[in-house]
Amino acid sequence: MPQRISIGFHASPPLALRVSDAELMSLQSAIGGDGWHEVTGEDGTVKLNLQHVLWLKVDKDEQRVGFGLGG
């Protein structure tokens, strides 16, 4: 099941992607390094300059749409 992630940068809006667990683990390992890292998501491939990545957010909860979801 794809993971929803957001990647924050120095001077641009966050980038939202849906990636596999393997892609997420690869990105997490690369963050903090130098150079470029390629991330393949459901909608395509993105090449990131790792020096400009400030944060990575992983959404754990699935989005729910509908009525009566509150407790």
C-alpha positions as CSV (number, residue, x, y, z in Angstrom):
1,M,0.0,0.0,0.0
2,P,1.5,3.4,-1.0
3,Q,2.5,5.8,1.7
4,R,1.5,9.5,1.5
5,I,4.5,11.7,2.1
6,S,5.3,15.5,1.9
7,I,8.8,16.8,1.4
8,G,9.7,20.3,2.5
9,F,12.3,22.5,0.9
10,H,14.2,25.8,1.6
11,A,12.5,28.1,-0.9
12,S,9.5,26.3,-2.4
13,P,6.1,24.7,-1.3
14,P,6.1,21.2,-0.1
15,L,5.9,18.3,-2.6
16,A,3.3,15.6,-1.9
17,L,3.8,12.1,-3.2
18,R,2.5,8.6,-2.8
19,V,5.4,6.2,-2.7
20,S,6.0,2.5,-1.9
21,D,7.5,1.4,1.4
22,A,10.8,0.6,-0.4
23,E,10.9,4.1,-2.0
24,L,10.2,5.7,1.4
25,M,13.0,3.7,3.1
26,S,15.4,4.7,0.3
27,L,14.5,8.4,0.7
28,Q,14.8,8.3,4.5
29,S,18.3,6.8,4.1
30,A,19.4,9.4,1.6
31,I,18.1,12.5,3.5
32,G,21.0,14.4,5.1
33,G,23.4,13.3,2.3
34,D,24.7,15.3,-0.6
35,G,23.9,15.2,-4.3
36,W,20.7,14.1,-6.0
37,H,18.2,11.3,-5.1
38,E,15.5,9.9,-7.4
39,V,12.1,9.1,-5.9
40,T,9.5,7.1,-8.0
41,G,5.9,7.7,-6.9
42,E,2.5,6.8,-8.3
43,D,2.4,9.8,-10.6
44,G,6.0,9.8,-11.8
45,T,9.6,10.2,-10.9
46,V,11.1,13.2,-9.0
47,K,14.8,14.0,-8.7
48,L,15.6,15.8,-5.4
49,N,18.6,17.9,-4.5
50,L,19.2,16.5,-1.0
51,Q,20.9,19.7,0.2
52,H,17.6,21.6,-0.1
53,V,15.4,19.1,1.7
54,L,14.4,20.4,5.1
55,W,11.9,17.8,6.3
56,L,10.0,14.7,5.4
57,K,6.4,14.0,6.7
58,V,4.9,10.6,6.5
59,D,1.1,10.4,6.8
60,K,0.2,7.4,8.8
61,D,-3.6,7.8,8.9
62,E,-5.7,7.1,5.9
63,Q,-8.0,9.9,4.8
64,R,-11.6,9.2,5.4
65,V,-14.6,10.8,3.6
66,G,-18.1,10.4,4.7
67,F,-20.6,11.0,7.5
68,G,-20.6,9.7,11.0
69,L,-16.9,9.1,11.3
70,G,-16.7,11.0,14.6
71,G,-17.0,9.1,17.9
